[in-house]
Amino acid sequence: MVERKFNAGDLTRFRRELVRQERSAATVEKYLRDVGQFGAWLQGRAVTPEAVAAWKRELLARGYHPATVNGKLAA
């Protein structure tokens, strides 16, 4: 399995893809903010299912509403 790490180029490519899909400006900004927060939280660690689950647990522990957490994960 190839280890996947998050980098700034990922956000650029993601923005291009969202624009290509004709997402609204507000959606693009929300998704980029959410993905950027996840990338910052990773602190250079690999993107794995375990990392995503840990981030979800942390967001819930911080008091985020489940719908908000799910929106962040969807991004």
PDB file of N, CA, C and O in Angstrom, chain B, residues numbered from 101:
ATOM      1  N   MET B 101       0.845  -1.178   0.000  1.00  0.00           N
ATOM      2  CA  MET B 101       0.000   0.000   0.000  1.00  0.00           C
ATOM      3  C   MET B 101       0.890   1.242   0.000  1.00  0.00           C
ATOM      4  O   MET B 101       1.848   1.325   0.768  1.00  0.00           O
ATOM      5  N   VAL B 102       0.574   2.195  -0.855  1.00  0.00           N
ATOM      6  CA  VAL B 102       1.344   3.423  -0.968  1.00  0.00           C
ATOM      7  C   VAL B 102       0.900   4.386   0.120  1.00  0.00           C
ATOM      8  O   VAL B 102      -0.295   4.600   0.322  1.00  0.00           O
ATOM      9  N   GLU B 103       1.869   4.964   0.817  1.00  0.00           N
ATOM     10  CA  GLU B 103       1.543   5.936   1.854  1.00  0.00           C
ATOM     11  C   GLU B 103       1.203   7.259   1.188  1.00  0.00           C
ATOM     12  O   GLU B 103       1.954   7.746   0.343  1.00  0.00           O
ATOM     13  N   ARG B 104       0.079   7.837   1.566  1.00  0.00           N
ATOM     14  CA  ARG B 104      -0.390   9.094   0.984  1.00  0.00           C
ATOM     15  C   ARG B 104      -0.295  10.180   2.029  1.00  0.00           C
ATOM     16  O   ARG B 104      -0.883  10.070   3.105  1.00  0.00           O
ATOM     17  N   LYS B 105       0.451  11.239   1.713  1.00  0.00           N
ATOM     18  CA  LYS B 105       0.556  12.389   2.613  1.00  0.00           C
ATOM     19  C   LYS B 105      -0.104  13.587   1.957  1.00  0.00           C
ATOM     20  O   LYS B 105      -0.126  13.717   0.733  1.00  0.00           O
ATOM     21  N   PHE B 106      -0.631  14.446   2.784  1.00  0.00           N
ATOM     22  CA  PHE B 106      -1.327  15.650   2.342  1.00  0.00           C
ATOM     23  C   PHE B 106      -0.300  16.753   2.098  1.00  0.00           C
ATOM     24  O   PHE B 106       0.627  16.922   2.889  1.00  0.00           O
ATOM     25  N   ASN B 107      -0.464  17.510   0.996  1.00  0.00           N
ATOM     26  CA  ASN B 107       0.413  18.657   0.773  1.00  0.00           C
ATOM     27  C   ASN B 107      -0.375  19.799   0.145  1.00  0.00           C
ATOM     28  O   ASN B 107      -1.527  19.627  -0.254  1.00  0.00           O
ATOM     29  N   ALA B 108       0.258  20.965   0.061  1.00  0.00           N
ATOM     30  CA  ALA B 108      -0.424  22.160  -0.445  1.00  0.00           C
ATOM     31  C   ALA B 108      -0.899  21.973  -1.883  1.00  0.00           C
ATOM     32  O   ALA B 108      -1.936  22.517  -2.262  1.00  0.00           O
ATOM     33  N   GLY B 109      -0.164  21.219  -2.681  1.00  0.00           N
ATOM     34  CA  GLY B 109      -0.588  20.964  -4.057  1.00  0.00           C
ATOM     35  C   GLY B 109      -1.916  20.233  -4.128  1.00  0.00           C
ATOM     36  O   GLY B 109      -2.663  20.375  -5.096  1.00  0.00           O
ATOM     37  N   ASP B 110      -2.208  19.445  -3.093  1.00  0.00           N
ATOM     38  CA  ASP B 110      -3.490  18.734  -3.059  1.00  0.00           C
ATOM     39  C   ASP B 110      -4.652  19.723  -3.029  1.00  0.00           C
ATOM     40  O   ASP B 110      -5.669  19.511  -3.690  1.00  0.00           O
ATOM     41  N   LEU B 111      -4.503  20.803  -2.262  1.00  0.00           N
ATOM     42  CA  LEU B 111      -5.570  21.803  -2.177  1.00  0.00           C
ATOM     43  C   LEU B 111      -5.772  22.487  -3.528  1.00  0.00           C
ATOM     44  O   LEU B 111      -6.905  22.752  -3.931  1.00  0.00           O
ATOM     45  N   THR B 112      -4.692  22.767  -4.211  1.00  0.00           N
ATOM     46  CA  THR B 112      -4.787  23.406  -5.526  1.00  0.00           C
ATOM     47  C   THR B 112      -5.524  22.496  -6.502  1.00  0.00           C
ATOM     48  O   THR B 112      -6.417  22.939  -7.223  1.00  0.00           O
ATOM     49  N   ARG B 113      -5.147  21.234  -6.518  1.00  0.00           N
ATOM     50  CA  ARG B 113      -5.822  20.283  -7.420  1.00  0.00           C
ATOM     51  C   ARG B 113      -7.290  20.099  -7.031  1.00  0.00           C
ATOM     52  O   ARG B 113      -8.161  19.996  -7.894  1.00  0.00           O
ATOM     53  N   PHE B 114      -7.553  20.059  -5.730  1.00  0.00           N
ATOM     54  CA  PHE B 114      -8.926  19.898  -5.260  1.00  0.00           C
ATOM     55  C   PHE B 114      -9.770  21.103  -5.677  1.00  0.00           C
ATOM     56  O   PHE B 114     -10.908  20.945  -6.119  1.00  0.00           O
ATOM     57  N   ARG B 115      -9.211  22.306  -5.537  1.00  0.00           N
ATOM     58  CA  ARG B 115      -9.940  23.516  -5.947  1.00  0.00           C
ATOM     59  C   ARG B 115     -10.276  23.437  -7.441  1.00  0.00           C
ATOM     60  O   ARG B 115     -11.410  23.709  -7.835  1.00  0.00           O
ATOM     61  N   ARG B 116      -9.307  23.070  -8.261  1.00  0.00           N
ATOM     62  CA  ARG B 116      -9.543  22.957  -9.706  1.00  0.00           C
ATOM     63  C   ARG B 116     -10.671  21.970 -10.008  1.00  0.00           C
ATOM     64  O   ARG B 116     -11.532  22.226 -10.850  1.00  0.00           O
ATOM     65  N   GLU B 117     -10.647  20.843  -9.307  1.00  0.00           N
ATOM     66  CA  GLU B 117     -11.675  19.829  -9.541  1.00  0.00           C
ATOM     67  C   GLU B 117     -13.059  20.334  -9.119  1.00  0.00           C
ATOM     68  O   GLU B 117     -14.044  20.096  -9.819  1.00  0.00           O
ATOM     69  N   LEU B 118     -13.137  21.019  -7.999  1.00  0.00           N
ATOM     70  CA  LEU B 118     -14.427  21.556  -7.551  1.00  0.00           C
ATOM     71  C   LEU B 118     -14.967  22.582  -8.546  1.00  0.00           C
ATOM     72  O   LEU B 118     -16.161  22.601  -8.844  1.00  0.00           O
ATOM     73  N   VAL B 119     -14.077  23.434  -9.054  1.00  0.00           N
ATOM     74  CA  VAL B 119     -14.490  24.432 -10.051  1.00  0.00           C
ATOM     75  C   VAL B 119     -14.931  23.728 -11.329  1.00  0.00           C
ATOM     76  O   VAL B 119     -15.926  24.114 -11.942  1.00  0.00           O
ATOM     77  N   ARG B 120     -14.191  22.697 -11.732  1.00  0.00           N
ATOM     78  CA  ARG B 120     -14.559  21.935 -12.926  1.00  0.00           C
ATOM     79  C   ARG B 120     -15.955  21.335 -12.774  1.00  0.00           C
ATOM     80  O   ARG B 120     -16.713  21.245 -13.740  1.00  0.00           O
ATOM     81  N   GLN B 121     -16.285  20.926 -11.544  1.00  0.00           N
ATOM     82  CA  GLN B 121     -17.606  20.349 -11.272  1.00  0.00           C
ATOM     83  C   GLN B 121     -18.685  21.425 -11.101  1.00  0.00           C
ATOM     84  O   GLN B 121     -19.845  21.118 -10.829  1.00  0.00           O
ATOM     85  N   GLU B 122     -18.283  22.683 -11.266  1.00  0.00           N
ATOM     86  CA  GLU B 122     -19.193  23.827 -11.169  1.00  0.00           C
ATOM     87  C   GLU B 122     -19.835  23.960  -9.791  1.00  0.00           C
ATOM     88  O   GLU B 122     -21.009  24.310  -9.670  1.00  0.00           O
ATOM     89  N   ARG B 123     -19.053  23.676  -8.764  1.00  0.00           N
ATOM     90  CA  ARG B 123     -19.545  23.891  -7.400  1.00  0.00           C
ATOM     91  C   ARG B 123     -19.625  25.389  -7.136  1.00  0.00           C
ATOM     92  O   ARG B 123     -18.887  26.168  -7.739  1.00  0.00           O
ATOM     93  N   SER B 124     -20.509  25.791  -6.246  1.00  0.00           N
ATOM     94  CA  SER B 124     -20.639  27.216  -5.931  1.00  0.00           C
ATOM     95  C   SER B 124     -19.385  27.705  -5.210  1.00  0.00           C
ATOM     96  O   SER B 124     -18.647  26.920  -4.614  1.00  0.00           O
ATOM     97  N   ALA B 125     -19.161  29.002  -5.276  1.00  0.00           N
ATOM     98  CA  ALA B 125     -17.995  29.593  -4.615  1.00  0.00           C
ATOM     99  C   ALA B 125     -18.013  29.287  -3.121  1.00  0.00           C
ATOM    100  O   ALA B 125     -16.967  29.002  -2.538  1.00  0.00           O
ATOM    101  N   ALA B 126     -19.181  29.342  -2.498  1.00  0.00           N
ATOM    102  CA  ALA B 126     -19.287  29.063  -1.061  1.00  0.00           C
ATOM    103  C   ALA B 126     -18.923  27.614  -0.757  1.00  0.00           C
ATOM    104  O   ALA B 126     -18.255  27.338   0.239  1.00  0.00           O
ATOM    105  N   THR B 127     -19.357  26.690  -1.608  1.00  0.00           N
ATOM    106  CA  THR B 127     -19.028  25.275  -1.421  1.00  0.00           C
ATOM    107  C   THR B 127     -17.531  25.052  -1.574  1.00  0.00           C
ATOM    108  O   THR B 127     -16.921  24.343  -0.774  1.00  0.00           O
ATOM    109  N   VAL B 128     -16.944  25.648  -2.589  1.00  0.00           N
ATOM    110  CA  VAL B 128     -15.508  25.508  -2.804  1.00  0.00           C
ATOM    111  C   VAL B 128     -14.748  25.986  -1.575  1.00  0.00           C
ATOM    112  O   VAL B 128     -13.845  25.300  -1.094  1.00  0.00           O
ATOM    113  N   GLU B 129     -15.110  27.155  -1.068  1.00  0.00           N
ATOM    114  CA  GLU B 129     -14.400  27.704   0.098  1.00  0.00           C
ATOM    115  C   GLU B 129     -14.589  26.825   1.338  1.00  0.00           C
ATOM    116  O   GLU B 129     -13.641  26.609   2.093  1.00  0.00           O
ATOM    117  N   LYS B 130     -15.805  26.320   1.550  1.00  0.00           N
ATOM    118  CA  LYS B 130     -16.054  25.461   2.713  1.00  0.00           C
ATOM    119  C   LYS B 130     -15.240  24.180   2.615  1.00  0.00           C
ATOM    120  O   LYS B 130     -14.588  23.777   3.578  1.00  0.00           O
ATOM    121  N   TYR B 131     -15.277  23.541   1.451  1.00  0.00           N
ATOM    122  CA  TYR B 131     -14.536  22.286   1.279  1.00  0.00           C
ATOM    123  C   TYR B 131     -13.033  22.510   1.454  1.00  0.00           C
ATOM    124  O   TYR B 131     -12.355  21.711   2.099  1.00  0.00           O
ATOM    125  N   LEU B 132     -12.517  23.593   0.880  1.00  0.00           N
ATOM    126  CA  LEU B 132     -11.082  23.867   1.021  1.00  0.00           C
ATOM    127  C   LEU B 132     -10.712  24.145   2.472  1.00  0.00           C
ATOM    128  O   LEU B 132      -9.661  23.711   2.942  1.00  0.00           O
ATOM    129  N   ARG B 133     -11.568  24.862   3.176  1.00  0.00           N
ATOM    130  CA  ARG B 133     -11.317  25.136   4.599  1.00  0.00           C
ATOM    131  C   ARG B 133     -11.306  23.832   5.392  1.00  0.00           C
ATOM    132  O   ARG B 133     -10.414  23.608   6.211  1.00  0.00           O
ATOM    133  N   ASP B 134     -12.295  22.971   5.151  1.00  0.00           N
ATOM    134  CA  ASP B 134     -12.386  21.713   5.893  1.00  0.00           C
ATOM    135  C   ASP B 134     -11.203  20.792   5.593  1.00  0.00           C
ATOM    136  O   ASP B 134     -10.618  20.206   6.504  1.00  0.00           O
ATOM    137  N   VAL B 135     -10.859  20.671   4.318  1.00  0.00           N
ATOM    138  CA  VAL B 135      -9.738  19.809   3.949  1.00  0.00           C
ATOM    139  C   VAL B 135      -8.426  20.394   4.469  1.00  0.00           C
ATOM    140  O   VAL B 135      -7.539  19.657   4.899  1.00  0.00           O
ATOM    141  N   GLY B 136      -8.308  21.716   4.428  1.00  0.00           N
ATOM    142  CA  GLY B 136      -7.119  22.366   4.971  1.00  0.00           C
ATOM    143  C   GLY B 136      -6.968  22.129   6.464  1.00  0.00           C
ATOM    144  O   GLY B 136      -5.858  21.921   6.953  1.00  0.00           O
ATOM    145  N   GLN B 137      -8.079  22.158   7.191  1.00  0.00           N
ATOM    146  CA  GLN B 137      -8.040  21.875   8.635  1.00  0.00           C
ATOM    147  C   GLN B 137      -7.586  20.444   8.894  1.00  0.00           C
ATOM    148  O   GLN B 137      -6.796  20.191   9.804  1.00  0.00           O
ATOM    149  N   PHE B 138      -8.082  19.523   8.099  1.00  0.00           N
ATOM    150  CA  PHE B 138      -7.663  18.135   8.249  1.00  0.00           C
ATOM    151  C   PHE B 138      -6.172  17.999   7.952  1.00  0.00           C
ATOM    152  O   PHE B 138      -5.451  17.321   8.684  1.00  0.00           O
ATOM    153  N   GLY B 139      -5.713  18.637   6.886  1.00  0.00           N
ATOM    154  CA  GLY B 139      -4.297  18.596   6.545  1.00  0.00           C
ATOM    155  C   GLY B 139      -3.426  19.162   7.647  1.00  0.00           C
ATOM    156  O   GLY B 139      -2.371  18.606   7.951  1.00  0.00           O
ATOM    157  N   ALA B 140      -3.855  20.265   8.252  1.00  0.00           N
ATOM    158  CA  ALA B 140      -3.093  20.855   9.357  1.00  0.00           C
ATOM    159  C   ALA B 140      -3.087  19.916  10.559  1.00  0.00           C
ATOM    160  O   ALA B 140      -2.068  19.767  11.234  1.00  0.00           O
ATOM    161  N   TRP B 141      -4.217  19.294  10.819  1.00  0.00           N
ATOM    162  CA  TRP B 141      -4.304  18.368  11.951  1.00  0.00           C
ATOM    163  C   TRP B 141      -3.378  17.174  11.749  1.00  0.00           C
ATOM    164  O   TRP B 141      -2.803  16.666  12.712  1.00  0.00           O
ATOM    165  N   LEU B 142      -3.231  16.727  10.512  1.00  0.00           N
ATOM    166  CA  LEU B 142      -2.366  15.569  10.237  1.00  0.00           C
ATOM    167  C   LEU B 142      -0.907  15.827  10.608  1.00  0.00           C
ATOM    168  O   LEU B 142      -0.193  14.900  10.989  1.00  0.00           O
ATOM    169  N   GLN B 143      -0.463  17.072  10.501  1.00  0.00           N
ATOM    170  CA  GLN B 143       0.925  17.436  10.830  1.00  0.00           C
ATOM    171  C   GLN B 143       1.935  16.512  10.151  1.00  0.00           C
ATOM    172  O   GLN B 143       2.874  16.025  10.782  1.00  0.00           O
ATOM    173  N   GLY B 144       1.726  16.281   8.860  1.00  0.00           N
ATOM    174  CA  GLY B 144       2.675  15.484   8.102  1.00  0.00           C
ATOM    175  C   GLY B 144       2.467  13.979   8.154  1.00  0.00           C
ATOM    176  O   GLY B 144       3.162  13.231   7.466  1.00  0.00           O
ATOM    177  N   ARG B 145       1.522  13.533   8.962  1.00  0.00           N
ATOM    178  CA  ARG B 145       1.245  12.088   8.999  1.00  0.00           C
ATOM    179  C   ARG B 145       0.525  11.665   7.732  1.00  0.00           C
ATOM    180  O   ARG B 145      -0.026  12.494   7.008  1.00  0.00           O
ATOM    181  N   ALA B 146       0.538  10.386   7.477  1.00  0.00           N
ATOM    182  CA  ALA B 146      -0.125   9.833   6.298  1.00  0.00           C
ATOM    183  C   ALA B 146      -1.643   9.915   6.439  1.00  0.00           C
ATOM    184  O   ALA B 146      -2.186   9.864   7.542  1.00  0.00           O
ATOM    185  N   VAL B 147      -2.306  10.043   5.306  1.00  0.00           N
ATOM    186  CA  VAL B 147      -3.769   9.992   5.261  1.00  0.00           C
ATOM    187  C   VAL B 147      -4.162   8.515   5.227  1.00  0.00           C
ATOM    188  O   VAL B 147      -3.869   7.800   4.268  1.00  0.00           O
ATOM    189  N   THR B 148      -4.827   8.078   6.284  1.00  0.00           N
ATOM    190  CA  THR B 148      -5.260   6.690   6.412  1.00  0.00           C
ATOM    191  C   THR B 148      -6.678   6.666   6.956  1.00  0.00           C
ATOM    192  O   THR B 148      -7.144   7.662   7.510  1.00  0.00           O
ATOM    193  N   PRO B 149      -7.362   5.555   6.808  1.00  0.00           N
ATOM    194  CA  PRO B 149      -8.689   5.448   7.435  1.00  0.00           C
ATOM    195  C   PRO B 149      -8.620   5.673   8.946  1.00  0.00           C
ATOM    196  O   PRO B 149      -9.532   6.251   9.537  1.00  0.00           O
ATOM    197  N   GLU B 150      -7.542   5.216   9.556  1.00  0.00           N
ATOM    198  CA  GLU B 150      -7.385   5.403  11.011  1.00  0.00           C
ATOM    199  C   GLU B 150      -7.229   6.879  11.355  1.00  0.00           C
ATOM    200  O   GLU B 150      -7.761   7.343  12.363  1.00  0.00           O
ATOM    201  N   ALA B 151      -6.498   7.620  10.520  1.00  0.00           N
ATOM    202  CA  ALA B 151      -6.318   9.052  10.766  1.00  0.00           C
ATOM    203  C   ALA B 151      -7.646   9.789  10.630  1.00  0.00           C
ATOM    204  O   ALA B 151      -7.948  10.682  11.421  1.00  0.00           O
ATOM    205  N   VAL B 152      -8.429   9.419   9.638  1.00  0.00           N
ATOM    206  CA  VAL B 152      -9.739  10.049   9.448  1.00  0.00           C
ATOM    207  C   VAL B 152     -10.640   9.759  10.655  1.00  0.00           C
ATOM    208  O   VAL B 152     -11.327  10.654  11.145  1.00  0.00           O
ATOM    209  N   ALA B 153     -10.637   8.534  11.122  1.00  0.00           N
ATOM    210  CA  ALA B 153     -11.451   8.169  12.290  1.00  0.00           C
ATOM    211  C   ALA B 153     -10.993   8.926  13.532  1.00  0.00           C
ATOM    212  O   ALA B 153     -11.822   9.351  14.338  1.00  0.00           O
ATOM    213  N   ALA B 154      -9.687   9.098  13.695  1.00  0.00           N
ATOM    214  CA  ALA B 154      -9.161   9.833  14.848  1.00  0.00           C
ATOM    215  C   ALA B 154      -9.571  11.301  14.772  1.00  0.00           C
ATOM    216  O   ALA B 154      -9.923  11.903  15.787  1.00  0.00           O
ATOM    217  N   TRP B 155      -9.527  11.880  13.566  1.00  0.00           N
ATOM    218  CA  TRP B 155      -9.937  13.273  13.406  1.00  0.00           C
ATOM    219  C   TRP B 155     -11.423  13.430  13.732  1.00  0.00           C
ATOM    220  O   TRP B 155     -11.830  14.401  14.370  1.00  0.00           O
ATOM    221  N   LYS B 156     -12.218  12.472  13.290  1.00  0.00           N
ATOM    222  CA  LYS B 156     -13.651  12.501  13.594  1.00  0.00           C
ATOM    223  C   LYS B 156     -13.873  12.464  15.107  1.00  0.00           C
ATOM    224  O   LYS B 156     -14.665  13.240  15.641  1.00  0.00           O
ATOM    225  N   ARG B 157     -13.174  11.565  15.789  1.00  0.00           N
ATOM    226  CA  ARG B 157     -13.314  11.491  17.259  1.00  0.00           C
ATOM    227  C   ARG B 157     -12.917  12.809  17.913  1.00  0.00           C
ATOM    228  O   ARG B 157     -13.580  13.274  18.841  1.00  0.00           O
ATOM    229  N   GLU B 158     -11.831  13.411  17.424  1.00  0.00           N
ATOM    230  CA  GLU B 158     -11.386  14.680  18.008  1.00  0.00           C
ATOM    231  C   GLU B 158     -12.410  15.789  17.794  1.00  0.00           C
ATOM    232  O   GLU B 158     -12.697  16.558  18.711  1.00  0.00           O
ATOM    233  N   LEU B 159     -12.957  15.872  16.594  1.00  0.00           N
ATOM    234  CA  LEU B 159     -13.968  16.902  16.331  1.00  0.00           C
ATOM    235  C   LEU B 159     -15.181  16.726  17.235  1.00  0.00           C
ATOM    236  O   LEU B 159     -15.704  17.701  17.775  1.00  0.00           O
ATOM    237  N   LEU B 160     -15.624  15.497  17.399  1.00  0.00           N
ATOM    238  CA  LEU B 160     -16.765  15.238  18.284  1.00  0.00           C
ATOM    239  C   LEU B 160     -16.414  15.580  19.728  1.00  0.00           C
ATOM    240  O   LEU B 160     -17.243  16.137  20.448  1.00  0.00           O
ATOM    241  N   ALA B 161     -15.201  15.256  20.159  1.00  0.00           N
ATOM    242  CA  ALA B 161     -14.761  15.568  21.523  1.00  0.00           C
ATOM    243  C   ALA B 161     -14.685  17.077  21.739  1.00  0.00           C
ATOM    244  O   ALA B 161     -14.887  17.548  22.858  1.00  0.00           O
ATOM    245  N   ARG B 162     -14.401  17.831  20.696  1.00  0.00           N
ATOM    246  CA  ARG B 162     -14.356  19.300  20.785  1.00  0.00           C
ATOM    247  C   ARG B 162     -15.750  19.903  20.848  1.00  0.00           C
ATOM    248  O   ARG B 162     -15.898  21.106  21.064  1.00  0.00           O
ATOM    249  N   GLY B 163     -16.776  19.073  20.659  1.00  0.00           N
ATOM    250  CA  GLY B 163     -18.145  19.551  20.759  1.00  0.00           C
ATOM    251  C   GLY B 163     -18.807  19.911  19.442  1.00  0.00           C
ATOM    252  O   GLY B 163     -19.893  20.491  19.431  1.00  0.00           O
ATOM    253  N   TYR B 164     -18.161  19.571  18.323  1.00  0.00           N
ATOM    254  CA  TYR B 164     -18.799  19.820  17.034  1.00  0.00           C
ATOM    255  C   TYR B 164     -20.042  18.943  16.916  1.00  0.00           C
ATOM    256  O   TYR B 164     -20.041  17.791  17.350  1.00  0.00           O
ATOM    257  N   HIS B 165     -21.080  19.487  16.336  1.00  0.00           N
ATOM    258  CA  HIS B 165     -22.316  18.754  16.096  1.00  0.00           C
ATOM    259  C   HIS B 165     -22.028  17.652  15.070  1.00  0.00           C
ATOM    260  O   HIS B 165     -21.257  17.873  14.136  1.00  0.00           O
ATOM    261  N   PRO B 166     -22.634  16.471  15.230  1.00  0.00           N
ATOM    262  CA  PRO B 166     -22.381  15.379  14.276  1.00  0.00           C
ATOM    263  C   PRO B 166     -22.591  15.772  12.810  1.00  0.00           C
ATOM    264  O   PRO B 166     -21.844  15.320  11.942  1.00  0.00           O
ATOM    265  N   ALA B 167     -23.589  16.600  12.524  1.00  0.00           N
ATOM    266  CA  ALA B 167     -23.822  17.015  11.137  1.00  0.00           C
ATOM    267  C   ALA B 167     -22.651  17.847  10.617  1.00  0.00           C
ATOM    268  O   ALA B 167     -22.283  17.738   9.448  1.00  0.00           O
ATOM    269  N   THR B 168     -22.069  18.672  11.475  1.00  0.00           N
ATOM    270  CA  THR B 168     -20.909  19.466  11.092  1.00  0.00           C
ATOM    271  C   THR B 168     -19.711  18.558  10.841  1.00  0.00           C
ATOM    272  O   THR B 168     -18.977  18.740   9.869  1.00  0.00           O
ATOM    273  N   VAL B 169     -19.523  17.598  11.703  1.00  0.00           N
ATOM    274  CA  VAL B 169     -18.414  16.635  11.553  1.00  0.00           C
ATOM    275  C   VAL B 169     -18.576  15.879  10.232  1.00  0.00           C
ATOM    276  O   VAL B 169     -17.617  15.733   9.475  1.00  0.00           O
ATOM    277  N   ASN B 170     -19.773  15.410   9.963  1.00  0.00           N
ATOM    278  CA  ASN B 170     -20.011  14.677   8.721  1.00  0.00           C
ATOM    279  C   ASN B 170     -19.754  15.552   7.497  1.00  0.00           C
ATOM    280  O   ASN B 170     -19.249  15.069   6.483  1.00  0.00           O
ATOM    281  N   GLY B 171     -20.098  16.828   7.587  1.00  0.00           N
ATOM    282  CA  GLY B 171     -19.819  17.755   6.485  1.00  0.00           C
ATOM    283  C   GLY B 171     -18.329  17.914   6.258  1.00  0.00           C
ATOM    284  O   GLY B 171     -17.872  17.964   5.116  1.00  0.00           O
ATOM    285  N   LYS B 172     -17.564  17.993   7.348  1.00  0.00           N
ATOM    286  CA  LYS B 172     -16.114  18.095   7.223  1.00  0.00           C
ATOM    287  C   LYS B 172     -15.528  16.826   6.614  1.00  0.00           C
ATOM    288  O   LYS B 172     -14.615  16.894   5.790  1.00  0.00           O
ATOM    289  N   LEU B 173     -16.045  15.685   7.012  1.00  0.00           N
ATOM    290  CA  LEU B 173     -15.562  14.420   6.467  1.00  0.00           C
ATOM    291  C   LEU B 173     -15.940  14.266   4.994  1.00  0.00           C
ATOM    292  O   LEU B 173     -15.177  13.694   4.215  1.00  0.00           O
ATOM    293  N   ALA B 174     -17.097  14.766   4.614  1.00  0.00           N
ATOM    294  CA  ALA B 174     -17.525  14.679   3.223  1.00  0.00           C
ATOM    295  C   ALA B 174     -16.600  15.462   2.304  1.00  0.00           C
ATOM    296  O   ALA B 174     -16.362  15.064   1.164  1.00  0.00           O
ATOM    297  N   ALA B 175     -16.078  16.578   2.804  1.00  0.00           N
ATOM    298  CA  ALA B 175     -15.152  17.385   1.986  1.00  0.00           C
ATOM    299  C   ALA B 175     -13.951  16.559   1.633  1.00  0.00           C
ATOM    300  O   ALA B 175     -13.048  17.042   0.950  1.00  0.00           O
TER     301      ALA B 175
END
